[in-house]
Amino acid sequence: MKHNFGAGPCILPQDVFKDAAKAVIDFNGLSLLEVSHRSRDLIKVMEEAQSLVKKALNVPEGYSVLFLQGGASLGFTISALNMMRDSKSAGYINTGTWAKGAINEAKAVGIDVNVFANSEDTNFNYIPKDFVVPSDVDFIHYTSNNTIFGTQFQYVVNTDLPLICDMSSDIFSKKIDVSKFDIIYAGAQKNLGPAGATLFIVKEEVLGKSTSSFMPKYLNLKNHVDKDSMLNTPPVFSIYTSMLNLRNLIENGGVDAAAARNEAKASMLYNEVDSNPLFKSAVQGIDRSKMNATFLLTNDSLKDQFDAMWNDAGIIGLKGHRSVGGYRASMYNALSIESVKILTEVMNEFTRKNG
Ligand SMILES: *Cc1c(COP(=O)(O)O)cnc(C)c1O
């Protein structure tokens, strides 16, 4: 039995893996992978996946759901290009690697980026506070969960301007108020499905208004909305598996129930980190992510011992990102509380032996 704490691509429910595997062999007599995306069966899959996203997140009228390609990394470019208006400037919050990626891509398409809040001074171990959101820019962009350092916004950034959010690593982990956003995007492989699809939730009234002179057909969200997310061949396997995972999410109580489970997992782990003298949290207080918990050893010379112990327990993917060091426990929706319990037991046992 493996306990996959990997940051992404990540764990999905076993039943989802099984049903996806079945469809690769037999999807109404053919393999899912050889069916035309123009066939009725595949159009039904796309429609169900879109409607399950709407159901799970209570998406209001006037929003479209798209499954595109290029990952959240191309989402940086797509969101900026589509929201560019007359001022050709935008406000970005820099909370780490992915936020920085978004900033760089906005600059690359000619946007004058105002980084009005930044936690780079201490290697991104907190969510900036007391910032003033600019009002003279085309849009505001932030990253809801910093997958790498393990910080997370516990609220929606307040602005009257159009709001874009990269929710790659915490979408579907809790309730969100979609009406506050103009574009939400997320790579599928953190909480939704296999890599390949990028989810976009787009307010239709913002489409077709970009002032960018550079606008390749694929990057224009309006073209995708007009073609019901079938402008070109969509990433069929990723969408199908995402659909299965969304069915599973809804059968298990939807995002509210998932949020309660995620709260329980995160507090179990953070309680252990806080009470165990051989560990310390990399992030403090309210800014700590419920999806990606980062922690360090208080005595680095014990690293090999701890690593051997969690490896022996079947734990996978616990090594911290190289920019942070230490450990990162990613606790996406499909990770069970039993897996978190195993990890805390290993931490306990480690301290009993070495404390
Ligand atoms: C993983 C991640 C990305 C990059 O996603 P790709 O789909 O690999 O491009 C971007 N933003 C956040 C918050 C992420 O966690």
The ligand as an SDF file (V2000), in Angstrom:
LIG
                    3D

 15 15  0  0  0  0  0  0  0  0999 V2000
    1.5280   23.0820  -11.0000 C   0  0  0  0  0  0  0  0  0  0  0  0
    1.1290   24.5050  -11.0630 C   0  0  0  0  0  0  0  0  0  0  0  0
    1.2890   25.2550  -12.2360 C   0  0  0  0  0  0  0  0  0  0  0  0
    1.8910   24.6980  -13.4870 C   0  0  0  0  0  0  0  0  0  0  0  0
    0.9770   23.8580  -14.0830 O   0  0  0  0  0  0  0  0  0  0  0  0
    1.2460   23.1860  -15.5130 P   0  0  0  0  0  0  0  0  0  0  0  0
   -0.0980   22.6030  -15.7920 O   0  0  0  0  0  0  0  0  0  0  0  0
    2.3140   22.1700  -15.3090 O   0  0  0  0  0  0  0  0  0  0  0  0
    1.6330   24.2390  -16.4680 O   0  0  0  0  0  0  0  0  0  0  0  0
    0.8600   26.5670  -12.2150 C   0  0  0  0  0  0  0  0  0  0  0  0
    0.3160   27.1110  -11.1230 N   0  0  0  0  0  0  0  0  0  0  0  0
    0.1650   26.4250   -9.9750 C   0  0  0  0  0  0  0  0  0  0  0  0
   -0.4380   27.0880   -8.7800 C   0  0  0  0  0  0  0  0  0  0  0  0
    0.5640   25.0960   -9.9110 C   0  0  0  0  0  0  0  0  0  0  0  0
    0.4140   24.4040   -8.7800 O   0  0  0  0  0  0  0  0  0  0  0  0
  1  2  1  0
  2  3  1  0
  2 14  2  0
  3  4  1  0
  3 10  2  0
  4  5  1  0
  5  6  1  0
  6  7  2  0
  6  8  1  0
  6  9  1  0
 10 11  1  0
 11 12  2  0
 12 13  1  0
 12 14  1  0
 14 15  1  0
M  END
$$$$
